[in-house]
Amino acid sequence: MFRRFAVFARRHVAPTRPHDVNPEPQFTWRAIVVGLLFGTVLCFSNLWFGLQSGWISMMSLQASLVGFAVFKALDGVLQVPFGPAENVILQTTAVATATMPLAGGFVGILPALKMLDKDETNGVRTVLNFGELCAWGVALAFFGVFFGVPLRRQMVVKEKLRFPSGTATAQMISVLHKRDDPTDDGVETVGSVNNGLRRRERRADDAISEVSGSNEPSEVSGSNEPSGALAKHEDSEWTTKLVALGGSFAISGAYALLAHFYPALTALPVFGSYVSREWAWNLMPSPSYAGQGIIMGLPTCTWMVVGACVGWGVLSPVAKHEGWAPGDVLDWKTGSRGWILWVSLAVMIAESTVSLGIVSTNEVVALAGRIRRSRNQSEDTDVDTDAETVNAQFLVPGWITWGGLAVSTLVCMGIVKALFDVPMYDTLLAVALALPLAVLGVRALGETDLNPVSGIGKVSQVVFAGVMPGNLVGNLVAGGIAEAGAQQAGDLMQDLKTGHLLNASPRAQFAGQMIGSVFSVFVTAGAYLLYSRVYEIPGEQFPVPTAQVWLDMARLVNGHPLPAHVTPVAIAFAVLFVVLPIVAALIGRSTDVHVKIGPWAVRRSTVQRWWPSGIAFAMGIYNAPNFTLMRAVGAFVAAIATEAMVRNRGSTDERQLRRKISILAIIIASGFVLGEGTLSFFILLSQAFS
C-alpha cells in the first residue's frame, strides 16, 4: 500500500535541469519520516499550549528550518542532495501532523463536551475512549483537505493571493537552499530551477545560467560548489544556528523540569502578593511563552497586553466590587474570569462576523468582475493568463478530490451519528455549511494571514441553534465541523502557496498532507487521553479557555441567560470591534502612502501593522495575565535586540541583515517552544506510567 501511495505521489517527476539524469527529489520517504517526527513534537507542544492558553501554531517556518538542519547535518552521507521541493513536502507533512489538536477539536470541542452539565448532554456520553477519539479525529480530518485542493487554482494560480505565511516559508526555503527569492520580479520559481512541472517555456539564457550555476550567489568561476573559505563560513553559520536551537531547547526544557518540581515558578508575584492573590496578576517566566511572543510579533502581543489590562485590570475588579461576579477571580462560573469571558466572546464574534462580511462582499464583487470579463473576452483569444501553470500529471486528479470529499463526508456523518447521536442529515448540513465558510476563511487567510476559524465556528453554532434547538452537544459538534473544514483547507492552501512559488508538485504535497493527517489522528488521540488521565481538565494547570468560549457560546445561542450586567459592556466592546475592521478595510483600499492621524502623517503599512486586533485583544482577556505578559516580554526583547543589532552592525544591506536576524530569532523561539512542550510531554509520560 505504501509503495502504491509513493508511486501516486512521485509519478512523472521530471529532471531538475534539462540535462540531468537523476530526478529532482519531490515526494521522498526520508522527507515524510522527518516531517512526521518533527510534526509529532510540534503536535505535543501544540496540545500542551492549546490546553493551557488556546495557542496553536502551524510552525511551517520552523519545520522548514529544522528539517533543513537535519539534512544539513547528514549532508556528507546523502547520495541525493536535499532540495527545496523536498523541503516543501517535509514542512507540509509536519504542519498537517502538528495542527490536529486544533483541527480535531482536541483543545476546544472535546473539553467543552466534557464540561457540559449532566442535564445538558441529552443522555449522550461525552467522555470518549481512545478508539472513539481516533474515530472523532477521522471524522474531522479529511473533508477540509479534499475541499481545499480545488481552491488552489482560483486563489493561488488565478488571483495570486499573498498567503503571507506561505510566501514567507517559500522565501525561507529559498534562503536555506541559496536560491533566488521566488517573489522577486522575473523569478518564476526559486532559483530559476526547472523540474518539469511548469508548462511555460524557459528562456535560453535561463537554461544556460542553470547549467553554469550562475544563479548561485556563492559560486566561483561557474562552479556549483562554493569556495573553501565560503564553505567554512557557511558551516560556521550553521553551527551557530544549531547551537542556538539546542541551547534554547535546553533552557526551556530545564525550566519545564524546574517548574514541575517547584510549581511556584509558574506564577511569580512580580506586582506584589496582594495583586497576585486577589486579582491573579502574575508572571510566568516560561521561555516557551517568550518564544511564542517572538513568533507572534510585537504588534499582536501589544494588543494582547491591552486586552489583559482592560479585562483583568479594569473590568474584573469592577465586576467583583459591584457584586456582579462575587466568586473567586479565577472561577469560570461565579468569578470575574467567567464574567469578562463574555466580553472577549463578544469581541471575537463582532470582529469575525464583520471580517467574514467584508471577505464575502469582496468575493461577490470579484465574482461579478470575473463574469463580466469572461463575457467581454473574445472567443478566439489564444492566451489564457489564468491558465494552470502546472502539468496535469502533477495535479491531484479530480476523481480523487471530489470522490474523497464525498467519502469523507459520509464517514463524518456515520461517525458523528455513532458517537453523539446527531442525525446524519444534520451532520450533512454542518459539512455543507462548513464548505462555503471555509472558502471565506481561506480567502481571509490569503489576504491577511488570519484564518477566522473561531468566528466560523461561532457562525455555525448560531445556525444550528435553530436547526437543533436545545441540543448543546449537536451545537458544539457542528461548530467543530466548521472549524475543522476551515482550518484544514487554510493550512493546505498556505502549503500549496509555498509549493507554487518553489515549483513543488501539488500531488506530492497532497500526499504529504494526507499522511500527516492520518498519522496525527492517532498521535493526538493518545496524547489527549494521557493528559486527561494525568491532569484535571479543566484545572489549574490546564484551564482550557477556548473550551469555555465554545461552551458559553453554545449556551448563549440556546437561550441561557448572561451574567448580571455584562450585556451593556459586551455590546459596547462589540460595537467598537465592528467599527475597527471596517476602518481597517477602508485604509487598506487607500492608495495613499501615508495616513493622517491628527497632526501626524504615518505610513499606511505601519498603521496596518499596528491596527488593533480583536482576536489578540480577546486572547488577552480570556487568558490569565501570566500567559500574556511573558509573550509580550519575548516579543519586546526580540524587537529591541533586532534594532540594536541592525544599528551596531551598520550594514549597507539592511534587508539581508534583518533576514538573518529574523532566521536566528525564529530558531531560538522554536527551541524555546519545543523545549518546554517536549519535556512536559515526557513528564506526562513518567506520571502516567509511574
Buried (B, 14 or more C-beta within 10 A) or exposed (E): EEEEBBEBBBBBBBBBBEEBEEBBBBBBEBBBEBBBBBBBBBBBBBBBBBBBBBBBBBBBBBBBBBBBBBBBEEEEEEEEEBBBBBBBBBBBBBBBBBBBBBBBBBBBBBBBBBBBEEEBBBEBEBEBEEEBBBBBBBBBBBBBBBBBBEBBBBBBBBBEBBBBBBBBBBBBBBBBBBBBBBBEEEBBBBBBBBBBBBEEEBEEEBBEBBBBBBBBEBBEEEEEEBEEEBEEEBEEEBEEBBEBBEEBBBBBBBBBBEBBEEEEBBBBBEBEEEBBEBBBBBBBBBBBBBBBBBBBBBBBBBBBBBBBBBBBBEBBBBBBEEEBBBBBBBBBEEBBBBBBBBBBBBBBBBBBBBBBBBBBEBBEEEEEEBEEEEEEEEEEEEEEEEEBBBBEBBBBEEEBBBEBBEEBBBBBBBBBBEBBBBBEEBBBBBBEBBBEBBBBBBBBBBBBBBBBBBBBBBBBBBBBBEBBEEBBBBBBBBBBBBBBBBBBBBBBBBBBBBBBBBBBBBBBBBBBBBBBBBBBBBBBBEBBBBBBEBBEBBEEBBBBBBBBBBBBBBBBBBEEEBBEBBEEBBEEBBEBBBEBBEEBBEBBEEEEEBBEEEEEEEEBEEBBEBBBBBBBBBBBBBBBBBBBBBBBBBBBBBBEBBEEBBEEEEBEEEEEBBBBBBBBBBBBBBBBBBBBBBBBBEBBEEEEEE
